[in-house]
């Protein structure tokens, strides 16, 4: 089974691309979903480092509070990744093995920090979704409810999209509306189907 990495900087439209592929019955493994599970499983270890100040009213880790700490400190980000990544890698390997045994020709691993975590060697191909910085900033402020400063801080923690373009096998530019993005995704899917099916 061919293994394709799907990545893109925050608010680039990567989730929309993944959803279009899901609608086309392409198996998608979602790193964010797995990391949310890992967050719950590793809550005690995370609290030991970050303290109870990151808890929400429900007694669970408030991802926004945790994000404030993690996105403002490289060391905090590294500690969190050190706690979560081994479990995430194990879960992904299990899901990938299930898809392979089910006979899929290709599958997608949706992973936001693919290049930042130096995972590119794990894939047969990488699809990068990019969008103009101005549009990404607007999305973060309007849709995620971040302040402009918080949004810029999060954007700054990721590798520059131009640098990522040099490492990706395929690039989809998300600089139009949803219908244009959908057309581009379906055209890309047709290319992959003809290559890997």
C-alpha positions in Angstrom: 0.0 0.0 0.0 1.3 3.4 -0.9 1.5 5.9 2.0 0.8 9.5 1.2 1.4 12.4 3.7 -1.0 15.3 3.7 0.3 18.4 5.3 -0.2 22.2 5.3 0.4 25.0 7.6 -2.3 26.0 10.1 -5.5 27.3 8.4 -4.3 26.3 4.9 -7.4 24.3 4.1 -5.8 20.9 4.7 -8.9 19.7 6.7 -11.1 20.5 3.7 -8.8 18.6 1.4 -9.0 15.6 3.8 -12.8 15.8 3.9 -13.0 15.8 0.1 -10.8 12.7 -0.1 -12.9 11.0 2.6 -16.0 11.7 0.5 -14.2 9.8 -2.3 -13.8 6.8 0.0 -10.0 7.4 0.5 -8.8 6.2 3.9 -7.5 9.0 6.0 -5.6 8.7 9.2 -5.9 11.9 11.1 -2.9 12.9 13.3 -4.9 15.5 15.2 -7.6 13.0 16.1 -5.0 10.5 17.3 -3.2 13.2 19.3 -6.4 14.1 21.0 -6.8 10.5 22.1 -3.1 10.5 23.2 -3.7 13.7 25.2 -6.5 12.0 27.2 -4.4 8.8 27.7 -1.3 10.8 28.8 -3.1 13.4 30.8 -1.4 12.6 34.1 2.1 12.9 32.6 1.2 16.2 30.8 -0.2 17.6 34.1 3.0 16.6 35.9 4.9 19.0 33.6 2.4 21.8 32.8 0.4 21.9 36.1 -3.3 22.0 36.7 -3.6 25.5 35.2 -4.2 23.8 31.8 -7.4 22.0 33.0 -10.8 23.1 31.9 -13.9 23.2 34.1 -14.6 19.6 33.1 -11.4 18.3 34.6 -9.9 17.5 31.2 -7.0 19.3 29.5 -8.2 22.5 27.9 -6.4 22.5 24.6 -6.5 26.2 24.2 -4.8 26.7 27.6 -2.2 24.0 26.8 -1.7 25.7 23.4 -0.9 29.0 25.0 2.0 27.3 26.9 3.2 25.2 24.0 3.1 27.8 21.3 5.1 30.3 23.4 7.9 28.0 24.4 10.1 25.7 22.2 11.0 23.6 25.3 7.4 23.2 26.3 6.6 22.1 22.7 9.4 19.6 22.8 8.3 18.2 26.2 4.7 17.7 25.0 5.9 16.1 21.7 8.2 13.8 23.7 5.2 12.6 25.8 2.7 12.2 22.9 4.7 11.2 19.8 5.6 7.6 20.8 1.9 6.8 21.5 0.8 8.6 18.3 3.3 6.6 16.2 2.1 3.3 17.7 -1.5 4.1 17.0 -0.8 5.2 13.4 1.2 2.0 12.7 -1.8 0.0 14.0 -4.2 1.8 11.8 -1.9 1.7 8.8 -1.5 -2.1 9.2 -5.3 -2.5 9.2 -5.7 -0.5 6.0 -3.0 -2.5 4.3 -4.5 -5.8 5.3 -7.9 -4.6 4.0 -6.3 -4.3 0.5 -6.2 -0.5 0.0 -3.9 0.6 -2.8 -3.1 3.9 -1.1 -4.0 5.8 2.1 -3.4 9.2 3.4 -1.9 10.3 6.8 -3.1 13.8 7.6 -0.2 15.3 9.7 0.1 19.0 10.1 3.7 19.0 11.3 5.1 16.5 8.8 8.2 18.5 7.8 8.7 20.1 11.2 8.9 16.6 12.7 11.1 15.3 9.8 8.7 12.6 8.8 9.1 13.0 5.0 11.1 9.8 4.6 8.1 7.8 5.8 6.0 8.5 2.7 5.8 7.4 -0.9 4.5 10.9 -1.7 3.6 14.1 0.1 0.7 16.5 -0.7 1.2 20.0 0.6 -1.8 22.4 0.8 -0.9 26.1 0.8 -2.8 29.3 1.2 -1.8 33.0 1.3 -0.7 34.2 4.8 -3.3 36.9 4.8 -6.1 34.4 4.2 -4.7 32.0 6.9 -4.5 34.8 9.4 -8.1 35.8 8.7 -9.3 32.2 9.1 -7.5 31.8 12.5 -9.0 35.0 13.8 -12.5 34.5 12.4 -13.0 30.7 12.7 -10.8 29.7 15.6 -11.4 32.8 17.7 -7.8 33.6 18.2 -6.5 37.1 18.6 -4.3 38.4 15.8 -1.3 38.1 18.0 -2.1 34.5 19.0 -2.7 33.6 15.3 0.6 35.1 14.2 2.4 33.3 17.0 1.0 30.0 15.9 1.8 30.7 12.3 5.4 31.5 13.3 6.0 28.1 14.9 5.6 26.3 11.6 8.1 26.0 8.7 7.7 28.5 5.9 5.4 27.2 3.2 7.9 28.1 0.5 10.4 25.9 2.1 7.9 23.1 2.3 7.1 23.4 -1.4 10.6 22.3 -2.2 10.1 19.1 -0.3 6.6 18.1 -1.4 5.8 15.9 -4.3 2.5 17.7 -5.0 1.2 21.1 -4.1 -2.5 22.3 -4.0 -2.9 26.0 -3.8 -6.0 27.0 -1.8 -6.3 30.6 -3.0 -9.9 30.5 -4.3 -13.3 29.2 -3.0 -14.2 25.8 -1.8 -15.4 24.6 -5.2 -12.1 25.5 -6.8 -10.3 23.6 -4.0 -12.5 20.6 -4.5 -11.8 20.6 -8.2 -8.0 20.7 -7.5 -8.3 17.8 -5.0 -10.3 15.6 -7.4 -7.7 16.3 -10.2 -4.9 15.3 -7.8 -6.8 12.2 -6.7 -7.2 11.1 -10.3 -3.4 11.5 -10.8 -2.8 9.3 -7.7 -5.4 6.7 -8.7 -3.7 6.3 -12.1 -0.3 6.1 -10.5 -1.0 3.7 -7.6 -4.1 1.7 -8.5 
